[in-house]
């Protein structure tokens, strides 16, 4: 079963259009809005973090399944692998945010320009300062890129050689990655997102972002699988595999809602001003989005994917995945915007355009990587198991 | 002795059982039930069982539980015994959610357990009839129906088919035991 993905003009043109829309929005945000480029920087940062987490979710997916010695995911393994290969581009985009920080081009992060006499930020300066922040950012991304590359090379070597030693090695890589990821995903969430509101903190924040990462990553995997299936690739991916992916989307949405509510309820119940300020800001300036966020990200996947049949119908799955991806975009918007752009933030053509540009860039890289290797890891020892797979509930 | 209504056939291995069921289906012989010590892969499909409706019972139970949990708390905290807790409004939805969640899970679980017990005639007071002690250990049993045709010729025919599929023991049973269990 040797199938290769052809990254033809049929895919390239729509993606190019998306990228052009993105670039046009960047230009528009830089030259036609009079807010010192703030609209550009906040959107740029937000979309960069979102897309980095989505591509990271690909590797998390692989690592979890490798450590669980599961077999069914083998037939779609190349898609999360390709998603993880976006990370170097994510690093380049994050470097732009860092450069903006060093050259004082933006103030997404309030702690880069603390007001004099702000003792809380003075105390936090030991952790929240530009050099250490940059080192941490490079450390997270460097580690992720190293481990995902290692995995990918190992996986490609197995394509050429059926030796089991490559399969055994995947477990080692996955183990190292999971430990590294468990620590760095939380820290990255504090640095890139929570430190936008530096006076506020939540001990649940890392988990909350992590659950959002799992949902949006799964939704992206589902969408890419469905696109490939619809264009005639991977005919061996059947309803059984879709069913399992649907289960993930369903379960991770509930996990996300659980963590969202845990964070909200404890702060609401405790009613301490230092903590409630985060939600007061969002409920006052971003009331509609705040409720859309919970409603869309919990109730839509919960109700749409509840029954067995709906998880097995591609169109329902695709609809839910798109809704969830948009919903988590709103979630990220609510994490980034109130603290950085504040009352001036809005959702207009620039925001949507830049997001489409990011989507185009991401899919361009993913498809390019997919085209480079066999679409199925046919020498994987669990590949046959994956073809025979079927699930009851 | 009453007329025999069905035949019990014993098998040692699940592969043999599955192979035999395929043969029986091919010959158009009625399969009343299959009793196994553990879930056999693909058996549901082979016997043409419809999917269980227990999930729907769970959904309805859960919905009732959610409504009861939320409704009761709202009634208590707003109407029956309003308490001022930290200056929060009497109807404080976030504080009702955990209890509502627990009630949803509890009602859904109970609804499913009781529906299962009632439907499969189990639970307290039930006298389950075990065809053979060994089916709880390492033996597989197929109950083959005779479709009311209890002539010796038909019984011998079914028996020879069963013998051909590698059944270890074959016994004829009267309807007395069947009516007890089904």
Interface residues (C-beta under 8 A of the other chain):
Chain A: X261 X264 X265 X268 X269 X271 X306 X307 X308 X392
Chain B: X44 X51 X55 X59 X86 X88 X94 X95 X97 X98
